[in-house]
Amino acid sequence: MWELFQKIAKYNITPNECLYLFSIKEKITSAFVSGETELPSLIAKGYLKMDSNIVITAEGKKIINTLD
């Protein structure tokens, strides 16, 4: 578990942002996080972007591939 937190910290994201990013990838909702705070932050960091839907950027996909 500690290794996971170290990897998450490397990308300057919180555990909730990580969970939200994976929920976007899997197209599911989580009862534990909402997009109210995580979405704007992940967009600002360049891991997500808004088109007509939420899209994972290449940098976001890199994080997912590293952690998955």
C-alpha positions in Angstrom: 0.0 0.0 0.0 2.8 2.4 0.8 4.3 1.9 -2.7 0.9 3.0 -4.2 0.9 6.2 -2.1 4.4 6.9 -3.2 3.5 6.5 -6.9 0.4 8.7 -6.4 2.5 11.4 -4.7 5.0 11.3 -7.6 2.2 12.5 -9.9 1.1 15.2 -7.4 -2.4 13.8 -7.1 -4.5 12.9 -4.0 -5.9 9.4 -3.4 -9.3 10.8 -4.1 -8.1 12.2 -7.4 -6.6 8.8 -8.2 -9.9 7.1 -7.5 -11.8 9.6 -9.6 -9.4 9.2 -12.5 -9.8 5.4 -12.4 -13.6 5.8 -12.1 -13.6 7.8 -15.3 -11.5 5.1 -17.0 -13.8 2.4 -15.9 -16.9 4.5 -16.6 -18.3 4.0 -13.1 -19.3 6.2 -10.3 -17.9 6.0 -6.8 -19.8 6.7 -3.6 -16.5 7.8 -2.0 -15.6 10.7 -4.3 -17.4 13.3 -6.4 -16.2 15.3 -9.3 -16.9 18.6 -7.5 -13.3 19.0 -6.3 -11.4 16.3 -8.1 -12.5 17.2 -11.7 -11.3 20.8 -11.7 -8.0 19.8 -10.1 -7.3 17.0 -12.5 -8.2 19.3 -15.5 -5.8 21.9 -14.1 -3.1 19.3 -13.7 -3.6 18.2 -17.4 -4.8 14.7 -16.6 -8.4 15.2 -17.8 -10.1 17.6 -20.3 -13.6 18.5 -21.1 -15.1 18.0 -24.6 -18.7 17.0 -24.8 -17.6 14.4 -22.2 -14.8 14.0 -19.7 -11.7 12.8 -21.6 -8.5 11.3 -20.1 -5.4 13.0 -21.6 -2.2 11.2 -22.6 -0.7 12.2 -19.2 -3.7 10.8 -17.4 -3.4 7.6 -19.3 0.3 7.4 -18.4 -0.7 7.6 -14.7 -3.4 4.9 -15.1 -1.0 2.6 -16.9 1.7 3.1 -14.2 -0.7 2.4 -11.3 -2.9 -0.3 -12.9 
